[in-house]
Amino acid sequence: MQFDSFSDFIAMGGYGFYVWLSFGTCALILLGILFSSLRDKKQILASVEQQIARETRIKNSKQEQTS
C-alpha cells in the first residue's frame, strides 16, 4: 500500500486509530512480558543462590558434627 503523505500514512485510510491502537497495545503487552520475565529471572537466581547457601551451611554443619 502506498501513501501520498505522512498524514495519510498515520490515517491508514480511516482506520488509523484502530491500527495504531493495536500496535500500541501489542507493544505494551510485549514490554510487560519482557519486564515480567526479567523480574522473574532475578527472583529465580536469588532463590537458587539462597538454596546453594543453605545446602553449604547444612553440609558444613554435618562435617562439624562428625569431626
Short mmCIF file of the C-alpha atoms (twelve columns), coordinates in Angstrom:
data_MODEL
# 
_entry.id   MODEL 
# 
loop_
_atom_site.group_PDB 
_atom_site.id 
_atom_site.type_symbol 
_atom_site.label_atom_id 
_atom_site.label_alt_id 
_atom_site.label_comp_id 
_atom_site.label_asym_id 
_atom_site.label_seq_id 
_atom_site.Cartn_x 
_atom_site.Cartn_y 
_atom_site.Cartn_z 
_atom_site.pdbx_PDB_model_num 
ATOM 1  C CA . MET A 1  0.000  0.000   0.000  1 
ATOM 2  C CA . GLN A 2  1.367  3.387   -0.955 1 
ATOM 3  C CA . PHE A 3  0.613  6.642   0.836  1 
ATOM 4  C CA . ASP A 4  0.827  10.145  -0.621 1 
ATOM 5  C CA . SER A 5  1.864  11.825  2.622  1 
ATOM 6  C CA . PHE A 6  2.825  11.071  6.195  1 
ATOM 7  C CA . SER A 7  -0.612 12.144  7.425  1 
ATOM 8  C CA . ASP A 8  -2.188 9.615   5.028  1 
ATOM 9  C CA . PHE A 9  0.118  7.001   6.486  1 
ATOM 10 C CA . ILE A 10 -0.964 7.891   10.027 1 
ATOM 11 C CA . ALA A 11 -4.649 7.929   8.997  1 
ATOM 12 C CA . MET A 12 -4.375 4.473   7.352  1 
ATOM 13 C CA . GLY A 13 -7.347 5.095   5.122  1 
ATOM 14 C CA . GLY A 14 -9.600 5.998   8.042  1 
ATOM 15 C CA . TYR A 15 -8.546 3.025   10.168 1 
ATOM 16 C CA . GLY A 16 -5.507 4.691   11.764 1 
ATOM 17 C CA . PHE A 17 -6.995 4.821   15.257 1 
ATOM 18 C CA . TYR A 18 -7.581 1.061   15.307 1 
ATOM 19 C CA . VAL A 19 -4.288 0.210   13.609 1 
ATOM 20 C CA . TRP A 20 -2.157 2.341   15.934 1 
ATOM 21 C CA . LEU A 21 -4.158 1.306   18.981 1 
ATOM 22 C CA . SER A 22 -3.489 -2.342  18.158 1 
ATOM 23 C CA . PHE A 23 0.222  -1.670  17.601 1 
ATOM 24 C CA . GLY A 24 0.424  0.249   20.876 1 
ATOM 25 C CA . THR A 25 -1.430 -2.450  22.794 1 
ATOM 26 C CA . CYS A 26 0.818  -5.131  21.351 1 
ATOM 27 C CA . ALA A 27 3.935  -3.118  22.246 1 
ATOM 28 C CA . LEU A 28 2.720  -2.626  25.833 1 
ATOM 29 C CA . ILE A 29 1.952  -6.321  26.214 1 
ATOM 30 C CA . LEU A 30 5.365  -7.318  24.867 1 
ATOM 31 C CA . LEU A 31 7.115  -4.837  27.168 1 
ATOM 32 C CA . GLY A 32 5.103  -6.192  30.092 1 
ATOM 33 C CA . ILE A 33 6.181  -9.728  29.251 1 
ATOM 34 C CA . LEU A 34 9.805  -8.612  28.935 1 
ATOM 35 C CA . PHE A 35 9.864  -6.823  32.301 1 
ATOM 36 C CA . SER A 36 7.983  -9.654  33.980 1 
ATOM 37 C CA . SER A 37 10.480 -12.187 32.622 1 
ATOM 38 C CA . LEU A 38 13.446 -10.108 33.762 1 
ATOM 39 C CA . ARG A 39 11.935 -9.741  37.246 1 
ATOM 40 C CA . ASP A 40 11.193 -13.475 37.441 1 
ATOM 41 C CA . LYS A 41 14.739 -14.292 36.330 1 
ATOM 42 C CA . LYS A 42 16.142 -12.095 39.089 1 
ATOM 43 C CA . GLN A 43 13.914 -13.778 41.692 1 
ATOM 44 C CA . ILE A 44 14.824 -17.273 40.479 1 
ATOM 45 C CA . LEU A 45 18.555 -16.531 40.569 1 
ATOM 46 C CA . ALA A 46 18.238 -15.134 44.101 1 
ATOM 47 C CA . SER A 47 16.314 -18.251 45.139 1 
ATOM 48 C CA . VAL A 48 18.998 -20.510 43.666 1 
ATOM 49 C CA . GLU A 49 21.716 -18.567 45.493 1 
ATOM 50 C CA . GLN A 50 19.794 -18.921 48.775 1 
ATOM 51 C CA . GLN A 51 19.367 -22.656 48.202 1 
ATOM 52 C CA . ILE A 52 23.077 -23.107 47.467 1 
ATOM 53 C CA . ALA A 53 23.994 -21.151 50.612 1 
ATOM 54 C CA . ARG A 54 21.566 -23.251 52.667 1 
ATOM 55 C CA . GLU A 55 22.972 -26.508 51.304 1 
ATOM 56 C CA . THR A 56 26.511 -25.304 52.027 1 
ATOM 57 C CA . ARG A 57 25.579 -24.433 55.629 1 
ATOM 58 C CA . ILE A 58 23.963 -27.856 56.101 1 
ATOM 59 C CA . LYS A 59 26.997 -29.614 54.634 1 
ATOM 60 C CA . ASN A 60 29.389 -27.642 56.844 1 
ATOM 61 C CA . SER A 61 27.242 -28.337 59.902 1 
ATOM 62 C CA . LYS A 62 27.274 -32.075 59.227 1 
ATOM 63 C CA . GLN A 63 31.069 -32.029 58.776 1 
ATOM 64 C CA . GLU A 64 31.499 -30.204 62.088 1 
ATOM 65 C CA . GLN A 65 29.289 -32.734 63.870 1 
ATOM 66 C CA . THR A 66 31.290 -35.695 62.547 1 
ATOM 67 C CA . SER A 67 34.660 -34.147 63.427 1 
# 
